[in-house]
């Protein structure tokens, strides 16, 4: 193979693995500003590009962008944003300079644009096969509250999600259907071997320390973009990437957003937001993937939704509703 061809292939492979190097970046043409050692985009420029307008609701502190699809709200020096009523944690805080707000360039591509202009599947690639991963199992009990172990309830929850997905027409399988120990690499490998179009890892949360009993709500994790800071680095055990999961940054965000939105809006769960992490099951996924922390075992109200099947089934259906919303968007012609 000629050297020029080798270099061309190397560049193409590198670009495919970098979340900022896709069509959205090359078509954006937005001016970049270097702030704090990273690239930022002026929020006004992004809003105009999307056909919207930006206005300060609190001068130099809070700004809202009104688009045809909804309102996007940002706070200066904060990573927490509200996109169409749902919380999303950005990789970088919103910056302020010379009277203008700035968004991290990576956030524009991997967090905002997937919601404003969602990615599409190829015409011959419908979302059909879903692999569910009940967290923990066997020697790994997960979170424990009294005699209750997370592994028991993630399995029950996965079976209920699977039942609803099957009724909706999907082909569904579980990484484990009993109390078995399953190493993390095996979970993603099973999803790959089964040709999964989506990979959903199901967990229940827990809090500790002062005020733990008051912590509640739902949070959905998707893969951290290359070189970006995770929302929660606990248990990541990895560097800044790139990883297999970064090839699906846009679809990961869209899937996480639709599930977070469905669960919080339909059930009134506290919205803890779409978050980022390089958990092994996310970074090694070879298809769009999310990790769902539906509720807290340490909160009395949330715990009822975990332990009571009559309350857990609507939680399962809300997850399925999020998947269905994602499917409708990516399959739209």
Residue frames relative to the residue before (quaternion, step in Angstrom):
aa qw qx qy qz dx dy dz
X 1.0000 0.0000 0.0000 0.0000 0.00 0.00 0.00
X 0.4716 -0.6869 0.4723 0.2874 3.58 -0.89 0.92
X 0.6408 -0.5576 0.3763 0.3700 3.51 -1.22 0.69
X 0.6481 0.5269 -0.3324 0.4380 3.62 0.89 -0.87
X 0.6554 0.5038 -0.3114 0.4687 3.57 1.00 -0.85
X 0.6311 0.5324 -0.3284 0.4587 3.57 1.00 -0.83
X 0.6661 0.4972 -0.3049 0.4649 3.56 0.93 -0.90
X 0.6399 0.5314 -0.3275 0.4482 3.56 1.00 -0.79
X 0.6592 0.4942 -0.3062 0.4770 3.58 0.96 -0.84
X 0.6410 0.5290 -0.3301 0.4475 3.57 0.97 -0.83
X 0.6579 0.5002 -0.3116 0.4689 3.56 0.94 -0.86
X 0.6507 0.5240 -0.3172 0.4487 3.58 0.94 -0.88
X 0.6620 0.4934 -0.3072 0.4733 3.58 0.95 -0.86
X 0.6450 0.5193 -0.3288 0.4541 3.56 0.96 -0.83
X 0.6677 0.4998 -0.3067 0.4587 3.58 0.91 -0.88
X 0.6332 0.5458 -0.3378 0.4325 3.58 1.02 -0.75
X 0.7161 0.4452 -0.2542 0.4736 3.56 1.12 -0.60
X 0.6569 0.4926 -0.3140 0.4766 3.62 1.22 -0.20
X 0.4282 -0.7523 0.4297 0.2570 3.59 -0.49 1.13
X 0.6657 0.5022 -0.3205 0.4494 3.59 1.09 -0.50
X 0.6831 0.4953 -0.2791 0.4584 3.58 1.22 -0.34
X 0.4472 0.6507 -0.4979 0.3587 3.56 0.49 1.16
X 0.7711 -0.3774 0.2401 0.4531 3.54 -1.32 0.00
X 0.6061 0.5734 -0.3704 0.4083 3.57 1.05 -0.68
X 0.6622 0.4997 -0.3114 0.4635 3.58 1.00 -0.81
X 0.7064 0.4771 -0.2817 0.4404 3.55 0.79 -1.05
X 0.7073 0.4439 -0.2700 0.4793 3.61 1.07 -0.57
X 0.5501 0.6645 -0.3921 0.3195 3.59 1.18 -0.41
X 0.0782 -0.8436 0.5241 0.0870 3.59 0.97 -0.89
X 0.3944 0.7208 -0.4882 0.2941 3.59 1.10 0.49
X 0.5003 -0.6445 0.4778 0.3256 3.61 -0.92 0.81
X 0.2625 -0.7682 0.5682 0.1350 3.57 -1.05 0.80
X 0.1268 -0.7649 0.6284 0.0632 3.55 -1.17 0.71
X 0.3255 -0.7440 0.5471 0.2030 3.57 -0.88 0.89
X 0.0845 0.7758 -0.6162 0.1060 3.55 -0.66 1.18
X 0.8555 0.0255 -0.0397 0.5157 3.55 -0.92 0.96
X 0.7065 -0.4961 0.2620 0.4314 3.57 1.06 0.76
X 0.7379 0.3207 -0.2462 0.5404 3.61 1.19 0.30
X 0.5761 -0.6155 0.4237 0.3313 3.56 -1.27 0.39
X 0.0667 -0.7798 0.6224 0.0104 3.52 -1.03 0.94
X 0.2607 -0.7280 0.6151 0.1541 3.54 -1.34 0.45
X 0.4835 -0.6593 0.4787 0.3200 3.59 -0.91 0.84
X 0.5073 -0.6854 0.4314 0.2945 3.57 -0.76 1.07
X 0.6165 0.5494 -0.3454 0.4459 3.61 0.99 -0.75
X 0.6478 0.5202 -0.3195 0.4556 3.59 0.98 -0.84
X 0.6597 0.4986 -0.3099 0.4692 3.57 0.94 -0.89
X 0.6446 0.5292 -0.3264 0.4449 3.60 0.92 -0.88
X 0.6700 0.4939 -0.3022 0.4646 3.60 0.90 -0.89
X 0.6246 0.5463 -0.3381 0.4439 3.56 1.02 -0.81
X 0.7145 0.4365 -0.2393 0.4916 3.57 1.08 -0.77
X 0.5494 -0.6419 0.3830 0.3734 3.58 1.27 0.10
X 0.6010 0.5720 -0.3480 0.4365 3.57 1.23 0.44
X 0.3686 -0.6962 0.5632 0.2495 3.51 -1.35 -0.15
X 0.2593 -0.7541 0.5863 0.1425 3.54 -1.15 0.70
X 0.0316 0.7880 -0.6147 0.0182 3.57 -1.06 0.75
X 0.4569 -0.6630 0.5227 0.2802 3.53 -1.14 0.73
X 0.2269 -0.7597 0.5938 0.1370 3.59 -0.79 1.00
X 0.7212 0.0697 -0.0928 0.6830 3.54 1.32 -0.47
X 0.4687 -0.7188 0.4233 0.2907 3.62 -0.40 1.16
X 0.8620 0.0575 -0.0989 0.4938 3.52 -0.94 1.09
X 0.7011 0.4405 -0.2768 0.4877 3.62 1.23 0.17
X 0.8204 0.0392 0.0232 0.5700 3.59 0.67 -1.09
X 0.0237 -0.7994 0.5996 -0.0301 3.54 -0.94 0.94
X 0.1573 -0.7837 0.5964 0.0733 3.56 -1.07 0.81
X 0.2020 -0.7504 0.6203 0.1065 3.52 -1.13 0.81
X 0.1864 -0.7845 0.5852 0.0854 3.57 -0.70 1.12
X 0.0117 -0.7873 0.6148 -0.0441 3.54 -0.67 1.22
X 0.6796 -0.4836 0.3496 0.4268 3.55 -1.23 0.19
X 0.7107 0.4622 -0.2487 0.4684 3.57 1.12 -0.69
X 0.7695 -0.2843 0.1909 0.5391 3.60 1.24 -0.20
X 0.5646 -0.5975 0.4597 0.3358 3.53 -1.37 -0.06
X 0.1688 -0.7609 0.6228 0.0678 3.54 -1.01 0.95
X 0.0890 -0.8275 0.5543 0.0005 3.60 -0.58 1.16
X 0.0661 -0.8067 0.5868 -0.0233 3.56 -0.92 1.00
X 0.1967 -0.7588 0.6103 0.1141 3.56 -1.24 0.57
X 0.4935 -0.6676 0.4756 0.2908 3.58 -0.86 0.97
X 0.8331 0.1423 -0.1627 0.5091 3.56 -1.09 0.89
X 0.6490 0.4749 -0.3139 0.5047 3.58 1.16 0.56
X 0.3669 -0.7316 0.5351 0.2094 3.56 -1.12 0.72
X 0.5984 0.5826 -0.3557 0.4194 3.57 1.24 -0.29
X 0.0105 0.7949 -0.6046 0.0501 3.57 -0.71 1.13
X 0.2711 -0.7307 0.5980 0.1871 3.55 -1.26 0.41
X 0.0691 -0.8134 0.5773 -0.0185 3.55 -0.49 1.24
X 0.8272 -0.1351 0.0366 0.5442 3.56 -0.47 1.24
X 0.7580 -0.4157 0.1920 0.4645 3.56 0.97 0.93
X 0.6897 0.4304 -0.2698 0.5161 3.60 1.27 -0.10
X 0.4596 -0.7043 0.4775 0.2541 3.58 -0.96 0.92
X 0.0148 0.7588 -0.6505 0.0291 3.54 -1.04 0.92
X 0.2910 -0.7506 0.5707 0.1622 3.56 -0.88 0.98
X 0.3356 -0.7568 0.5338 0.1725 3.55 -0.70 1.12
X 0.5780 -0.5814 0.4401 0.3662 3.55 -1.25 0.35
X 0.7967 0.1546 -0.0618 0.5810 3.58 1.12 -0.69
X 0.5316 -0.6260 0.4481 0.3532 3.61 -1.03 0.62
X 0.5434 -0.5808 0.4902 0.3564 3.54 -1.21 0.56
X 0.2446 -0.7926 0.5475 0.1109 3.59 -0.85 0.98
X 0.2132 -0.7577 0.6038 0.1261 3.55 -1.30 0.40
X 0.1581 0.7758 -0.5962 0.1329 3.55 -0.89 0.98
X 0.8655 -0.0180 -0.0106 0.5006 3.56 -0.95 0.96
X 0.7580 -0.4207 0.2072 0.4534 3.55 0.89 0.96
X 0.7024 0.4360 -0.2609 0.4984 3.60 1.26 -0.03
X 0.3853 -0.6807 0.5725 0.2457 3.55 -1.25 0.58
X 0.1541 -0.7925 0.5874 0.0559 3.55 -1.10 0.76
X 0.2493 -0.7526 0.5966 0.1246 3.54 -1.14 0.82
X 0.5430 -0.5934 0.4728 0.3599 3.57 -1.09 0.68
X 0.5174 -0.6607 0.4419 0.3170 3.61 -0.84 0.96
X 0.6284 0.5317 -0.3308 0.4615 3.58 1.05 -0.73
X 0.6482 0.5193 -0.3217 0.4546 3.60 1.02 -0.76
X 0.5921 0.5655 -0.3664 0.4419 3.57 1.06 -0.72
X 0.7310 0.4393 -0.2351 0.4662 3.58 0.89 -0.98
X 0.8194 0.3243 -0.1416 0.4510 3.58 0.76 -1.01
X 0.7505 0.3514 -0.2168 0.5161 3.61 1.22 -0.25
X 0.7749 0.3744 -0.1978 0.4693 3.59 0.78 -1.00
X 0.7007 0.4865 -0.2941 0.4312 3.59 0.71 -1.01
X 0.6297 0.5301 -0.3681 0.4324 3.66 0.96 -0.60
X 0.6626 0.4733 -0.3045 0.4941 3.59 1.21 -0.47
X 0.6940 0.4653 -0.2704 0.4782 3.59 0.99 -0.85
X 0.7919 0.0727 0.0014 0.6062 3.59 0.90 -0.98
X 0.1683 -0.8579 0.4749 0.1013 3.60 0.43 1.22
X 0.5312 -0.6122 0.4764 0.3407 3.58 -1.15 0.61
X 0.2759 -0.7528 0.5765 0.1576 3.56 -1.23 0.49
X 0.4530 -0.6321 0.5498 0.3049 3.53 -1.24 0.52
X 0.5710 -0.5260 0.4809 0.4075 3.54 -1.28 0.29
X 0.6650 -0.5502 0.3323 0.3803 3.57 -1.12 0.65
X 0.7480 0.3844 -0.2099 0.4986 3.58 1.06 -0.71
X 0.6493 0.5032 -0.3220 0.4707 3.61 1.22 0.37
X 0.0026 0.8086 -0.5877 0.0279 3.62 0.30 1.18
X 0.4913 -0.6147 0.5190 0.3338 3.55 -1.27 0.35
X 0.0713 0.8363 -0.5335 0.1042 3.58 -0.32 1.24
X 0.8014 0.2897 -0.1111 0.5113 3.56 0.83 -1.06
X 0.0194 -0.8047 0.5919 -0.0411 3.55 -0.74 1.10
X 0.1551 -0.7593 0.6260 0.0872 3.56 -0.98 0.91
X 0.1950 -0.7720 0.6001 0.0766 3.53 -0.87 1.08
X 0.1695 -0.7942 0.5806 0.0595 3.55 -0.95 0.92
X 0.2070 -0.7753 0.5850 0.1178 3.63 -0.22 1.23
X 0.4416 -0.7394 0.4408 0.2528 3.59 -0.53 1.14
X 0.8365 0.2128 -0.1775 0.4727 3.53 -1.29 0.68
X 0.2358 0.7791 -0.5609 0.1511 3.62 -1.14 -0.50
X 0.8251 0.2071 -0.1718 0.4968 3.55 -1.19 0.62
X 0.8455 -0.0574 0.0713 0.5261 3.57 -0.73 -1.10
X 0.6947 0.4349 -0.2556 0.5127 3.59 1.25 -0.38
X 0.1883 -0.8304 0.5141 0.1032 3.61 -0.19 1.22
X 0.3963 -0.6851 0.5099 0.3369 3.59 1.15 -0.50
X 0.7770 -0.2609 0.2265 0.5262 3.57 -1.13 -0.62
X 0.1277 -0.7889 0.5983 0.0587 3.55 -1.13 0.71
X 0.0130 -0.7615 0.6478 -0.0177 3.53 -0.99 0.97
X 0.7924 -0.0812 0.0017 0.6046 3.57 -0.19 1.29
X 0.7839 -0.2498 0.2142 0.5265 3.58 -0.75 -1.03
X 0.5651 0.6085 -0.3810 0.4065 3.57 1.26 -0.15
X 0.1223 -0.7933 0.5958 0.0297 3.55 -0.90 1.02
X 0.5847 -0.6244 0.3972 0.3323 3.53 -0.95 0.95
X 0.6302 0.5804 -0.3497 0.3791 3.60 0.89 -0.89
X 0.6255 0.5491 -0.3374 0.4398 3.59 1.06 -0.73
X 0.7547 0.4197 -0.2173 0.4551 3.56 0.84 -1.00
X 0.5812 0.5399 -0.3944 0.4638 3.61 1.15 -0.41
X 0.6382 0.5191 -0.3301 0.4629 3.59 1.06 -0.69
X 0.6471 0.5024 -0.3200 0.4760 3.59 0.93 -0.85
X 0.6534 0.5197 -0.3025 0.4598 3.55 0.97 -0.90
X 0.6482 0.5263 -0.3168 0.4500 3.58 0.94 -0.91
X 0.6526 0.5080 -0.3207 0.4617 3.59 0.97 -0.79
X 0.6584 0.4965 -0.3104 0.4728 3.59 1.06 -0.72
X 0.6247 0.5079 -0.3312 0.4920 3.59 1.06 -0.74
X 0.6464 0.5307 -0.3142 0.4492 3.57 0.96 -0.88
X 0.6390 0.5304 -0.3255 0.4520 3.57 0.96 -0.85
X 0.6864 0.4738 -0.2816 0.4743 3.59 0.91 -0.90
X 0.6425 0.5141 -0.3242 0.4667 3.59 1.01 -0.76
X 0.6381 0.5285 -0.3212 0.4586 3.57 1.00 -0.83
X 0.6500 0.5086 -0.3088 0.4727 3.57 0.97 -0.84
X 0.6709 0.4867 -0.2889 0.4791 3.57 1.17 -0.60
X 0.6412 -0.5829 0.2988 0.3998 3.59 1.29 0.06
X 0.5213 0.6380 -0.4199 0.3807 3.59 1.24 0.13
X 0.3794 -0.6379 0.6048 0.2886 3.53 -1.35 0.32
X 0.0286 -0.8458 0.5279 -0.0709 3.57 -0.46 1.24
X 0.0554 0.7694 -0.6363 0.0121 3.54 -1.15 0.70
X 0.3699 -0.7125 0.5587 0.2084 3.56 -1.30 0.46
X 0.5102 -0.6295 0.4797 0.3365 3.57 -1.11 0.61
X 0.7708 0.0171 -0.0456 0.6352 3.57 1.20 -0.48
X 0.1651 -0.7914 0.5806 0.0962 3.57 -1.05 0.76
X 0.7274 0.2793 -0.2255 0.5849 3.56 1.30 0.42
X 0.6668 -0.4964 0.3699 0.4148 3.57 -1.31 -0.15
X 0.2763 0.7760 -0.5103 0.2474 3.55 0.50 1.23
X 0.4718 -0.6449 0.5230 0.2968 3.55 -1.21 0.58
X 0.0064 0.8016 -0.5948 0.0596 3.56 -0.81 1.02
X 0.3593 -0.7419 0.5242 0.2137 3.57 -0.57 1.14
X 0.6398 -0.5746 0.3548 0.3669 3.57 -1.09 0.69
X 0.6642 0.4962 -0.3419 0.4424 3.67 0.81 -0.80
X 0.6089 0.5617 -0.3540 0.4342 3.59 1.10 -0.64
X 0.6235 0.5676 -0.3428 0.4142 3.58 1.00 -0.79
X 0.7055 0.4326 -0.2717 0.4913 3.59 0.82 -0.93
X 0.6208 0.5426 -0.3453 0.4483 3.58 1.08 -0.66
X 0.6206 0.5293 -0.3390 0.4689 3.59 1.03 -0.73
X 0.6440 0.5135 -0.3236 0.4657 3.58 0.97 -0.83
X 0.6521 0.5116 -0.3157 0.4619 3.58 0.98 -0.82
X 0.6899 0.4950 -0.2892 0.4420 3.58 0.85 -0.99
X 0.7050 0.4524 -0.2636 0.4783 3.56 1.09 -0.64
X 0.4675 -0.7155 0.4182 0.3077 3.56 1.28 0.15
X 0.1680 0.8301 -0.5166 0.1256 3.56 1.05 0.74
X 0.3421 -0.7021 0.5888 0.2083 3.52 -1.11 0.79
X 0.7752 0.0789 -0.0438 0.6253 3.58 1.23 -0.58
X 0.1579 -0.7642 0.6211 0.0733 3.56 -1.19 0.69
X 0.0438 -0.8134 0.5794 -0.0284 3.59 -0.54 1.22
X 0.1564 -0.7778 0.6054 0.0642 3.57 -0.68 1.15
X 0.1796 -0.8289 0.5283 0.0405 3.56 -0.60 1.18
X 0.0698 0.7925 -0.5962 0.1079 3.56 -0.76 1.13
X 0.2323 -0.7092 0.6309 0.2122 3.51 -1.42 0.11
X 0.4588 -0.7432 0.4437 0.2007 3.51 -0.97 0.96
X 0.1043 -0.7654 0.6306 0.0750 3.54 -1.37 0.16
X 0.1606 -0.7750 0.6037 0.0959 3.58 -1.11 0.68
X 0.1034 -0.7845 0.6059 0.0819 3.55 -1.19 0.45
X 0.6683 0.4974 -0.3728 0.4086 3.54 -1.30 0.17
X 0.7548 -0.3679 0.2682 0.4722 3.58 -1.31 -0.06
X 0.8259 0.2140 -0.1716 0.4926 3.56 -0.93 0.91
X 0.3341 0.7790 -0.4833 0.2190 3.59 1.26 0.13
X 0.6650 0.5378 -0.3102 0.4150 3.58 0.96 -0.81
X 0.6684 0.4958 -0.3020 0.4649 3.60 1.23 -0.29
X 0.5649 0.6071 -0.3831 0.4070 3.59 1.26 -0.27
X 0.1134 0.8048 -0.5666 0.1361 3.57 -0.72 1.07
X 0.5691 0.6550 -0.4195 0.2665 3.52 -1.33 -0.02
X 0.5137 -0.6376 0.5072 0.2691 3.49 -1.46 0.03
X 0.0514 0.7642 -0.6426 0.0183 3.54 -1.14 0.74
X 0.1597 -0.7801 0.6014 0.0650 3.55 -1.00 0.88
X 0.2270 -0.7915 0.5592 0.0962 3.55 -0.82 1.06
X 0.0087 -0.7444 0.6657 0.0506 3.50 -1.22 0.67
X 0.7348 -0.4745 0.2776 0.3973 3.54 -1.31 0.36
X 0.4646 -0.6666 0.5183 0.2667 3.56 -1.06 0.84
X 0.4786 -0.6599 0.4870 0.3135 3.63 -0.91 0.82
X 0.6758 -0.4979 0.3622 0.4051 3.55 -1.27 0.44
X 0.8664 0.0859 -0.1178 0.4776 3.54 -1.01 1.02
X 0.5457 0.6151 -0.4080 0.3968 3.61 1.22 0.04
X 0.5298 -0.6166 0.4837 0.3242 3.53 -1.30 0.34
X 0.4090 -0.7052 0.5239 0.2468 3.57 -0.93 0.88
X 0.5466 -0.5823 0.4827 0.3594 3.54 -1.26 0.43
X 0.7843 0.0419 0.0181 0.6187 3.52 1.05 -0.87
X 0.1687 -0.8287 0.5297 0.0646 3.56 -0.36 1.25
X 0.3811 0.7513 -0.4712 0.2614 3.59 1.26 0.01
X 0.8668 0.0970 -0.0904 0.4807 3.54 -0.83 1.04
X 0.3975 0.7364 -0.4798 0.2638 3.60 1.18 0.29
X 0.0660 -0.8533 0.5135 0.0617 3.55 0.86 -0.95
X 0.6774 0.4572 -0.2977 0.4935 3.59 1.03 0.65
X 0.5434 -0.6219 0.4624 0.3228 3.52 -1.32 0.35
X 0.7692 -0.4164 0.2695 0.4028 3.53 -1.34 -0.28
X 0.5792 -0.6088 0.3775 0.3891 3.62 1.22 0.06
X 0.5162 0.0714 -0.7703 -0.3676 1.50 -2.43 -0.65
X 0.2120 -0.7468 0.6185 0.1214 3.53 -1.37 0.41
X 0.7252 -0.4242 0.3020 0.4505 3.56 -1.28 0.21
X 0.6631 0.5474 -0.3050 0.4094 3.55 0.95 -0.91
X 0.5978 0.5905 -0.3635 0.4021 3.60 1.15 -0.49
X 0.5403 0.6157 -0.4126 0.3984 3.60 1.19 -0.31
X 0.7521 0.3690 -0.1873 0.5130 3.58 1.21 -0.50
X 0.1706 0.8400 -0.5055 0.0990 3.59 1.20 0.45
X 0.6912 0.4848 -0.2982 0.4454 3.60 0.80 -0.96
X 0.7040 0.4452 -0.2695 0.4833 3.59 0.87 -0.91
X 0.5759 0.5648 -0.3771 0.4553 3.60 1.10 -0.59
X 0.6741 0.4915 -0.2901 0.4689 3.57 0.89 -0.96
X 0.6604 0.5107 -0.3147 0.4518 3.58 0.87 -0.92
X 0.6631 0.4985 -0.3055 0.4674 3.61 0.93 -0.88
X 0.6599 0.5027 -0.3080 0.4658 3.58 0.89 -0.92
X 0.6536 0.5287 -0.3072 0.4460 3.56 0.96 -0.91
X 0.6894 0.4832 -0.2938 0.4526 3.60 0.84 -0.92
X 0.6543 0.4879 -0.3183 0.4822 3.62 1.02 -0.71
X 0.6367 0.5185 -0.3271 0.4677 3.59 0.94 -0.87
X 0.6658 0.5106 -0.2958 0.4566 3.57 0.90 -0.94
X 0.6742 0.5042 -0.3030 0.4465 3.60 0.86 -0.91
X 0.6933 0.4814 -0.2915 0.4502 3.60 0.82 -0.96
X 0.7181 0.4523 -0.2722 0.4536 3.59 0.81 -0.94
X 0.7047 0.4609 -0.2818 0.4600 3.60 0.93 -0.79
X 0.7140 0.4615 -0.2712 0.4512 3.60 0.87 -0.89
X 0.7915 0.3095 -0.1492 0.5055 3.59 1.01 -0.77
X 0.4376 -0.7125 0.4528 0.3094 3.59 1.22 -0.17
X 0.3107 0.7444 -0.5271 0.2675 3.59 1.15 0.54
X 0.5555 -0.5909 0.4532 0.3700 3.58 -1.09 0.64
X 0.3687 -0.7578 0.5083 0.1772 3.54 -0.85 1.05
X 0.0916 -0.8128 0.5751 0.0108 3.58 -0.23 1.29
X 0.5812 -0.6737 0.3111 0.3339 3.55 1.32 0.05
X 0.5249 -0.5483 0.5427 0.3596 3.46 -1.45 0.23
X 0.0684 -0.8171 0.5721 -0.0199 3.55 -0.74 1.11
X 0.3780 -0.7195 0.5427 0.2121 3.56 -1.33 0.26
X 0.1379 0.7675 -0.6192 0.0922 3.54 -1.12 0.76
X 0.3517 -0.7052 0.5711 0.2299 3.53 -1.26 0.48
X 0.0865 0.7924 -0.5924 0.1169 3.58 0.80 0.97
X 0.6200 -0.5965 0.3536 0.3670 3.57 -1.00 0.81
X 0.6634 0.5114 -0.3179 0.4441 3.58 0.95 -0.81
X 0.6667 0.4666 -0.3031 0.4958 3.59 1.21 -0.39
X 0.7117 0.4715 -0.2858 0.4353 3.58 0.81 -0.90
X 0.7252 0.4084 -0.2511 0.4942 3.63 1.13 -0.50
X 0.4472 0.7000 -0.4553 0.3205 3.60 1.23 -0.01
X 0.2179 -0.7755 0.5820 0.1110 3.56 -1.04 0.83
X 0.6847 0.3044 -0.2776 0.6013 3.50 1.18 0.81
X 0.6585 -0.4671 0.3517 0.4738 3.65 -1.11 0.22
X 0.0193 0.8206 -0.5634 0.0940 3.57 -0.82 1.04
X 0.0302 -0.7739 0.6322 0.0212 3.54 -1.22 0.62
X 0.2431 -0.7138 0.6298 0.1866 3.52 -1.34 0.35
X 0.1763 -0.8246 0.5364 0.0359 3.55 -0.58 1.23
X 0.0985 -0.7434 0.6605 0.0371 3.55 -0.85 1.08
X 0.1992 -0.8690 0.4423 0.0979 3.55 0.23 1.33
X 0.8040 -0.0707 0.1194 0.5782 3.59 0.98 -0.84
X 0.4808 -0.6750 0.4904 0.2697 3.56 -1.32 0.35
X 0.4153 -0.7036 0.5281 0.2314 3.55 -0.86 1.02
X 0.6907 0.4974 -0.2659 0.4526 3.58 1.18 -0.59
X 0.6485 0.4643 -0.3280 0.5063 3.61 1.26 0.10
X 0.5275 -0.6847 0.3976 0.3080 3.57 -0.70 1.08
X 0.6963 0.4727 -0.2835 0.4597 3.59 0.86 -0.91
X 0.6608 0.4943 -0.3008 0.4780 3.57 0.92 -0.90
X 0.6356 0.5662 -0.3340 0.4048 3.57 0.94 -0.91
X 0.5998 0.5627 -0.3673 0.4345 3.59 1.06 -0.65
X 0.6581 0.5033 -0.3061 0.4689 3.58 1.04 -0.76
X 0.6515 0.5048 -0.3091 0.4745 3.57 1.20 -0.47
X 0.7832 0.3920 -0.1797 0.4479 3.56 0.77 -1.06
X 0.7094 0.4297 -0.2576 0.4958 3.60 1.10 -0.63
X 0.4176 -0.7347 0.4688 0.2568 3.63 -0.48 1.14
X 0.6300 0.5503 -0.3405 0.4293 3.59 1.02 -0.71
X 0.7099 0.4030 -0.2460 0.5227 3.60 1.15 -0.57
X 0.6255 0.5538 -0.3337 0.4368 3.57 1.16 -0.58
X 0.6131 0.5765 -0.3564 0.4058 3.61 1.02 -0.69
X 0.6498 0.4808 -0.3442 0.4776 3.66 0.92 -0.66
X 0.5904 0.5513 -0.3608 0.4662 3.59 1.15 -0.58
X 0.6439 0.5131 -0.3092 0.4760 3.56 1.01 -0.85
X 0.6658 0.5057 -0.3071 0.4546 3.58 0.93 -0.87
X 0.6201 0.5395 -0.3451 0.4532 3.59 1.06 -0.69
X 0.6139 0.5255 -0.3423 0.4794 3.60 1.05 -0.74
X 0.6594 0.5035 -0.3022 0.4695 3.57 0.94 -0.89
X 0.6196 0.5391 -0.3448 0.4546 3.59 0.99 -0.75
X 0.6373 0.5196 -0.3217 0.4694 3.58 1.06 -0.74
X 0.6370 0.5162 -0.3186 0.4756 3.57 1.03 -0.81
X 0.6580 0.5111 -0.3085 0.4590 3.57 0.94 -0.87
X 0.6254 0.5255 -0.3349 0.4697 3.59 1.04 -0.74
X 0.6297 0.5257 -0.3139 0.4780 3.57 1.02 -0.86
X 0.6566 0.5227 -0.3073 0.4486 3.59 0.87 -0.97
X 0.6605 0.5118 -0.3177 0.4482 3.60 0.86 -0.89
X 0.6751 0.5059 -0.2969 0.4474 3.57 0.99 -0.85
X 0.7432 0.4250 -0.2508 0.4518 3.61 0.71 -1.03
X 0.6891 0.4536 -0.2882 0.4861 3.61 1.18 -0.41
X 0.4662 0.6882 -0.4471 0.3305 3.57 1.26 -0.13
X 0.3809 -0.7433 0.5110 0.2035 3.57 -0.89 0.97
